[in-house]
Amino acid sequence: MSAEDTPPIPPAEPGRGLGGQLSRGEFSAADAVGGWRGILESVLPTLAFVALFVATRDLRLAAVTAVAICAVAVIVRLVQRQSVSSALGGLLGVAIGAVWAMRSGRGTDFYLPGIIINAVTFAILALSVLARRPLVGIVAALFDPRVADWAGDPDARRTYSRATWLLAALYGVKAVVQAVLWQLGAVAVLGVVKLAMGLPLFALAVWVIWLMHRALLARRAARAA
């Protein structure tokens, strides 16, 4: 698990993540995925695991190195007195994956926590829409008071339902594709696919949702005028 696997929960740092972007007038792809530090903390563990496993075929070395990178990220944030929630979550997921992989001897098990997180996130997002409380609408209301009444506005409910389905589709596709590669035992390919389908696609989805949010605000302003 890494930042790219975590659900779109409102971040602690202003302007970061899905919620932070919805409160901004201009979109930032870097901030949408946690800033440049967040990108490095998400990418480096998987990149190191894939590179070392392909080069040495030493599963233990690759797994321990990935865990060590996450641990260093947590320590650096602690020393700098910054929030460690995302880095700590990444450390926990990578550590669980490393233990599973070393116990089973299957390199693909390193990615299993992330696959499970993707599947659970898909279920949560889909259920929120079916319950008529789309998660994107809840997050938007927390960060932008202009849509605090979204639940009583049919246009806003439709917009945020579609936005939530978009995120659900992203996590659902990631879960299915990566589960197939996990079953096939394609360690290196799974690592590359995980990186390709992680932060870039999440940033794209957040950008589309940001556009939908801005369009909704424009329609509401026009109706009010």
MITITOR-732563 format. One record per residue (C-alpha): residue in one letter; x, y, z. Coordinates in pm, whole numbers, plus 50000, padded with zeros to 5 digits. Each point is the difference from the previous one (the first is absolute). Layout:
<recs>
REC  code      x      y      z
REC     A      X      Y      Z
...
</recs>
This chain:
<recs>
REC  code      x      y      z
REC     M  50000  50000  50000
REC     S  50114  50357  49934
REC     A  49848  50341  49957
REC     E  49863  49899  49661
REC     D  49804  49717  50162
REC     T  49838  50199  50275
REC     P  49637  50120  49977
REC     P  49933  50366  49916
REC     I  49979  50111  50364
REC     P  50035  50375  50068
REC     P  50369  50077  50060
REC     A  50148  50180  50298
REC     E  50202  50241  49785
REC     P  49816  50286  49822
REC     G  49966  49959  49625
REC     R  50105  49635  50002
REC     G  49796  49703  49880
REC     L  49651  50000  49856
REC     G  49841  50222  50265
REC     G  50277  50255  49988
REC     Q  49972  50032  49621
REC     L  49624  50057  50012
REC     S  50058  50307  50218
REC     R  50247  50155  49753
REC     G  49941  50220  49699
REC     E  50291  49845  49809
REC     F  50081  49631  49968
REC     S  50339  49860  50102
REC     A  50077  49644  49894
REC     A  50293  49980  50244
REC     D  49790  50110  50298
REC     A  49717  49769  49895
REC     V  50224  49700  50073
REC     G  50158  50138  50316
REC     G  50274  50228  49870
REC     W  50343  49899  49872
REC     R  50092  49841  50331
REC     G  49680  49796  49993
REC     I  50083  49889  49647
REC     L  50347  49883  50101
REC     E  49868  49822  50309
REC     S  49745  49817  49784
REC     V  50220  49909  49705
REC     L  50341  49920  50152
REC     P  49904  49689  50206
REC     T  49836  49825  49704
REC     L  50270  50115  49758
REC     A  50274  49871  50231
REC     F  49823  49668  50051
REC     V  49956  49940  49627
REC     A  50353  50109  49908
REC     L  50170  49792  50269
REC     F  49786  49692  49942
REC     V  50060  50007  49624
REC     A  50374  50063  50044
REC     T  50073  49753  50282
REC     R  49697  49767  50028
REC     D  50050  50046  50374
REC     L  49648  50040  50138
REC     R  50115  50073  50354
REC     L  50242  50275  49891
REC     A  49736  50166  49781
REC     A  49731  49987  50269
REC     V  50223  50121  50285
REC     T  50130  50287  49787
REC     A  49646  50115  49921
REC     V  49911  49993  50370
REC     A  50317  50190  50087
REC     I  49913  50277  49752
REC     C  49657  50042  50159
REC     A  50152  50002  50348
REC     V  50246  50274  49900
REC     A  49711  50207  49864
REC     V  49818  49973  50333
REC     I  50314  50092  50198
REC     V  50072  50303  49780
REC     R  49644  50128  50048
REC     L  50027  49950  50376
REC     V  50330  50190  50014
REC     Q  49848  50284  49797
REC     R  49686  49998  50219
REC     Q  49771  49931  49704
REC     S  49692  49781  49972
REC     V  50099  49632  49978
REC     S  49654  49854  49927
REC     S  50054  49927  49630
REC     A  50360  49884  50046
REC     L  49903  49782  50294
REC     G  49714  49847  49801
REC     G  50242  49926  49718
REC     L  50247  49841  50243
REC     L  49729  49777  50146
REC     G  49879  49883  49659
REC     V  50349  49937  49864
REC     A  50103  49817  50319
REC     I  49694  49771  49983
REC     G  50067  49933  49632
REC     A  50366  49927  50070
REC     V  49913  49751  50275
REC     W  49742  49825  49781
REC     A  50244  49978  49710
REC     M  50286  49863  50210
REC     R  49779  49745  50174
REC     S  49840  49874  49680
REC     G  50304  50035  49776
REC     R  49780  50170  49738
REC     G  50122  50342  49895
REC     T  49652  50100  49890
REC     D  49876  49976  50359
REC     F  50192  50322  50065
REC     Y  49723  50178  49809
REC     L  49709  49820  50165
REC     P  49919  50268  50263
REC     G  49967  50261  49725
REC     I  49770  49775  49797
REC     I  49779  49947  50305
REC     I  49993  50374  50073
REC     N  49895  50070  49640
REC     A  49714  49749  50023
REC     V  49879  50132  50335
REC     T  50019  50360  49878
REC     F  49794  49909  49694
REC     A  49735  49844  50225
REC     I  49989  50302  50233
REC     L  49966  50247  49712
REC     A  49732  49794  49824
REC     L  49800  49949  50319
REC     S  50013  50372  50077
REC     V  49832  50075  49665
REC     L  49741  49727  50046
REC     A  49925  50142  50345
REC     R  49946  50344  49835
REC     R  50293  50146  50192
REC     P  50278  50003  49738
REC     L  50334  50033  50171
REC     V  50124  50273  49766
REC     G  49704  50216  50101
REC     I  50080  49953  50368
REC     V  50366  50090  49942
REC     A  49906  50302  49786
REC     A  49770  50136  50271
REC     L  50277  49968  50258
REC     F  50240  50210  49794
REC     D  49772  50239  49810
REC     P  49716  50165  50198
REC     R  49837  50110  49673
REC     V  49872  49644  49954
REC     A  49917  49926  50363
REC     D  49637  49953  49889
REC     W  50084  49759  49718
REC     A  49776  49722  50137
REC     G  49692  50215  49940
REC     D  50100  50099  49646
REC     P  49912  49741  49730
REC     D  50266  50143  49765
REC     A  50271  49972  50269
REC     R  49892  49648  50095
REC     R  50026  49887  49638
REC     T  50338  50169  49956
REC     Y  50154  49848  50311
REC     S  49844  49661  49933
REC     R  50166  49993  49658
REC     A  50327  50119  50151
REC     T  49986  49726  50262
REC     W  49926  49737  49735
REC     L  50305  50127  49810
REC     L  50223  49938  50303
REC     A  49831  49666  50064
REC     A  50071  49893  49641
REC     L  50367  50097  50041
REC     Y  50045  49791  50314
REC     G  49793  49714  49860
REC     V  50207  49975  49682
REC     K  50322  50018  50201
REC     A  49882  49720  50227
REC     V  49897  49772  49712
REC     V  50307  50055  49782
REC     Q  50244  49964  50287
REC     A  49818  49695  50139
REC     V  50034  49826  49663
REC     L  50374  50075  49988
REC     W  50033  49887  50362
REC     Q  49837  49669  49911
REC     L  50236  49962  49703
REC     G  50303  50063  50220
REC     A  50128  50284  49783
REC     V  50208  50182  50263
REC     A  50181  50254  49782
REC     V  49702  50069  49773
REC     L  49774  50045  50302
REC     G  50240  50255  50147
REC     V  50011  50199  49677
REC     V  49622  49987  49962
REC     K  49952  50105  50363
REC     L  50213  50310  49941
REC     A  49836  50080  49666
REC     M  49646  49962  50135
REC     G  50076  50174  50328
REC     L  50073  50369  50037
REC     P  49969  50100  49629
REC     L  49647  49861  49967
REC     F  49899  50130  50344
REC     A  50120  50351  49906
REC     L  49804  49977  49673
REC     A  49686  49891  50185
REC     V  50035  50283  50253
REC     W  50044  50249  49715
REC     V  49679  49881  49832
REC     I  49815  50019  50333
REC     W  50141  50349  50057
REC     L  49863  50104  49659
REC     M  49660  49851  50088
REC     H  50002  50190  50330
REC     R  50091  50329  49833
REC     A  49727  49950  49739
REC     L  49748  49936  50277
REC     L  50103  50321  50177
REC     A  49956  50193  49675
REC     R  49651  49857  49946
REC     R  49899  50082  50357
REC     A  50130  50356  49964
REC     A  49807  50042  49674
REC     R  49678  49875  50162
REC     A  50051  50233  50298
REC     A  50051  50296  49765
</recs>
